[in-house]
Amino acid sequence: MDKTKRTTSKPPQTKKSGKYHRLVIKLGTNLLTGGSGHLDIPTMTSLVDQIARLHGQGLEIVLVSSGSIAAGRDKLGVDSERKDIPFRQILAAVGQGRLMHAYEQLFDRHGIVVAQALLTKRELSHRAGYLNARNTILSLLSLSVVPIINENDVLATDEIKEDKFGDNDNLSAMVANLVDADLLILLSDVHGLYTADPRKDPKAKLIPTVRKIDAEIEGMAGGAGTSRGTGGMATKIEAAKLATRSAIAVVITEGSIPNVITRLAEGESVGTLFLPTATKVESRQRWMISRLASRGKIVIDDGAAAALRKRKGSLLPAGIKDVDREFSRGDMVDIVDQQRNRIACGMSNYSAAEIQIIKGTQSKEIMSLLGYEYGAEVVHRNNLVVL
């Protein structure tokens, strides 16, 4: 047994370069298999090597990886034409372990720890599920771990269907929104968005930049994906629309281009770039205020109010005076001063009943008071908008 103690995967870091800090990278099935029926290890090695270089520069990277079903089909040696959902769930169950094993071996060469996270849209749509996933992934990133995310195909049914709602393109856009990414990279076997299908029209031209996704852009996207992958250009445009509305830049390009990930991280133009259509503040305010109704209020003292306004930090239990109305962990709440002026809103890590017990105390006392804890913050700064 290896008894070497390793608490994090933090590498010796060099000076950060480029224009992005937090990246979500989606790797498609056709890219990872090289168009074959099995995982293409040389291709995966090249991609991991690029990610490792950026990781060494201090960039935070989340992978959304397809390939589990293809890996399972290769392992079992079964008919590639069978696509019913129960059978594909079996393939995913067999293949997910093989996929993660390949990633773990490749990242181990660089001394980087990886973590598996299997998600479904249903989980991310639920407030508590969203909060748990967000906090876990952000905590992994703070330890320099590379999260590798896939849909939980073994449990999902709607998500595994081959339509635009059940592909990792859209999941990657949700994850990018979840972690406040700067850039979402959708890598597959296509170079980018063209004015027409380049396989059929020799006059088709690559569109290097898209400022707004409108009906004309959607019309250029065409139809579904290939036989092995579920995400065609239409699903990538759908994902880009979601991400750009969340203030995230998106690139669609071919994963086999030499050093494509490192070049994109540096801001080089490769493939098609979709520009954000909102600022970070606009996006978070719309999501926090408009999309989720407030379930209650947290009343804070003057010191905590000043800290939120000036330093935009997290809300700790020490600055809380009272709560108004019942709410649960993960609910949206208004944060008000003692004059009941609304100064912020955010998702609470604790229920109203729990806050009544820990209000006015130090964070280190939460465990002894409750017998458990969900973090030192009642509302973490990443889940909070100061108004």
Number of C-alpha atoms within 10 A of each C-alpha: 3 4 5 6 6 9 8 14 19 17 15 9 13 12 7 14 14 15 13 17 17 20 26 26 26 27 25 26 30 28 23 29 21 20 16 14 21 20 24 15 15 12 16 20 16 18 21 18 19 16 25 23 16 24 24 19 18 20 21 24 23 28 22 26 21 27 27 27 26 27 26 26 22 19 15 11 10 11 9 12 8 9 12 10 18 14 14 21 22 15 23 25 19 21 22 24 15 18 21 19 11 16 19 18 15 20 18 13 11 16 16 20 21 21 15 15 16 15 20 20 19 12 14 19 11 13 17 18 17 19 20 16 20 20 20 14 21 19 12 20 19 13 14 22 22 24 22 23 23 23 24 19 26 19 15 17 14 15 21 24 17 16 15 22 19 22 25 30 33 24 23 29 30 19 27 28 23 18 19 21 23 22 29 29 28 26 28 24 20 19 18 23 28 20 16 17 15 15 7 8 10 9 11 14 14 15 15 16 16 16 11 15 16 10 8 10 17 15 12 16 20 15 13 16 18 13 12 18 21 23 26 20 23 21 25 26 23 18 24 29 23 19 30 25 19 28 24 27 22 30 26 26 23 21 27 20 14 12 14 21 26 18 15 20 22 13 12 13 14 19 23 20 24 25 22 23 19 15 14 16 14 14 17 21 18 13 13 21 18 10 10 15 12 17 16 19 22 27 23 27 17 15 12 21 23 14 14 21 13 10 9 16 17 18 24 21 25 18 19 27 18 17 22 13 11 11 20 19 19 21 22 26 28 25 27 21 21 15 10 13 11 16 17 21 23 27 27 27 26 21 17 23 14 18 23 15 13 22 22 17 16 13 17 12 14 22 14 10 13 12 8 9 17 13 16 18 19 26 25 19 16 17 19 25 22 18 13
